[in-house]
Amino acid sequence: MREKITHSEQIYQGRIVNLTIHDVQLPNGAFSKRELVYHPGAVALVALDEARNVLLVRQYRIAADQILLEIPAGTLKPGEDPEVCAIRELQEETGYKPGQIERIGGIFVAPGYTTEFIHLFLATDLTGSVLAMDDDEFIETERLPLEQALARIERGDIIDGKSIAGLMLVARRLGV
């Protein structure tokens, strides 16, 4: 079932992603093309306080052309450990640092066209610890009981894939 890459041409190199067109030979011997967006990967966290409230962020997403409610997340720097990135992103986006951080899984965003993989974490024992936000980010934070966040998924208010996956994994882990 594997496809063999016979030729590749990078057609775009950006600040975060690169786009390459691959000529591939299919398992049946036929040939086709694949457009692939290479991404360095990312992290996302379900930050849970002692009262089982979740810290969420609200921000405009140009690809969706709307303001989305999401779990905190960020892109990995080259060679960066996902846990280190997760701690930094939580501080930048919410002003909290986790006393405990635990990997709970991961997801491929859209494996049909991108290599982006998001490492998912549960962050607990939160304490205030502000880092400066990135210059191009405009974020508002919101704190909700976990059960309300899950209800917002069901209502269609939380539609971001990484947020749905992270919140559902934590809910299952906690028996919610």
N, C-alpha and C positions, 0 to 999 in steps of 0.2 A: 504493500500500500504506500510505500515511500515514494516521493518524487525526487528525481535527480536534477540538481541545478546544472545546466550546461553552459550558461553564460549569464553574467550580471552586469548591469549598468546603473551606477548611482546617478540619479537625476536631480536630487536636491540634498543639500547638507545644511541643516539649520542649527539653531542654538540648542534645541532639545531633541529634535527628531531628524532622521535621514530617510529619504525615500529611494528605494532601489527597485528596478524592474528585473525580474529573473526570468530567463527562458528555462523551462523545466521539461524533463521527459517524464511522462506519466507511467504508471505501472503497466499499462497495456501497450507501451511503446510509442504512443502518440505524443505530440508536443503541445505545450501551452505556455502562457505567460502568467506570472504572479507579480503583483505590486505589493511591496512589503515596506511598512513603516517601522524603522528600527527606533526603539525607545530604550533609555537606560534603566527603566524600571522605577517603581515608586513604593511608597509605604502609605498605610492608612491605619488609623487607630480608633478604637472605641474607648473613649476616656470616661471612666465610671467613677463617680465620687462615692463617699461612704454611705450616702442615702440612696444609692443606685440611680442617680441622675446621670444622664449622658450629656457630654459637652459636644455641641454641634456647631458648625460654622455655616453662615449664609454668605454666598458670594455669587456675582454674576459670572456666568459661563457662556462665552461667545458661541461655542459650538451648539449649545442648546438654545441660545438666544433667550435665556431667562435666568432669574436668580434661583439658585438651588440650595437646599438645606442638606448638608453633608457631614460626614465624620471628618475630622482633621486629616490632611494628607499632604504629601509632597514628593517631589522627584528626587531620586538618588543622585548624588554626585558620583563621578567616576571612581570606582573602587570603594565606595563608602559602604560601611556595614549598615544593613537595614535598621537594626535596633538603634544605632546612633542617630540615623536620619529621623527615625520615628520620634525620639525624645526631642530633638531639635525642632521638628515641625510642630509638635504639640505646644512647645513653649512659644514659638513664633505666632501660632494661630490662635491660641487660647489663653496664654499667660500662665499655664500650669506645667509643672514637671512631675512625671510619675515616680513614685517610690518603688513601684513594681511595674515591670513590663513583661508581657508574655506573648510569644508568637502563637496565633490561633489559626493560621492557615494562609492562603494566598489564592489569587485569581488571575487568570489571563483575561485581559480586558476584552479583546476581540481577536482571537487567534487566526481568524481568516485573513487579516491584513496587517496586524501589528504584533511586535514582540513584547509589548508592554506587559509586565507582570507586576502585580501589586501585592506586597507582603502585608498581611493583616496582623494587628496587635491588639491586645487588651491592656490598657493602662489604668492602674489603680493607685491608691495612696497618693492622691494628688496634692501638691503644695504650690503656692504661688511662686512663679519664677518667669518673669517676662524677658523675652528676646525681641529685638526689633523685627517687625514684619518686613518681607521683601517690598521693595519700592513699588512694584507693580501689582500688589495685592491690596484689595479693599474688602475687608472681612468683618462681619458682625458675628458675635457668638451668642448661642442660645443654650440654655440648660433645661433639659426635659427629663422627667422620669422615664426609665427604659420602656415601661409599658406604653407610655404615650408616644414614644418614638416608633415603637412597633405598630401602633394604631395609625400613625401617619404614613407608614409604608402601605398598610392596607387601604387607606383612603386615597393613595396616590400623591400624597404631599412630598414624600421622599422617594425620588425616582432614580437616584444615582446608584449604579450597580455596586460599586465598592461599599457604599454605605449600607445598602440592603444586605449584602453578604456579611459584612462585619457585624451589624446589629443582630442578624439572625443567628450567626454563630455564637455570639455572646449570650443571647436569649436561651438558646439550646443548652449551652454550658451551665447556665444558672437555673435551668428548669422553669423558665418563664413561658 
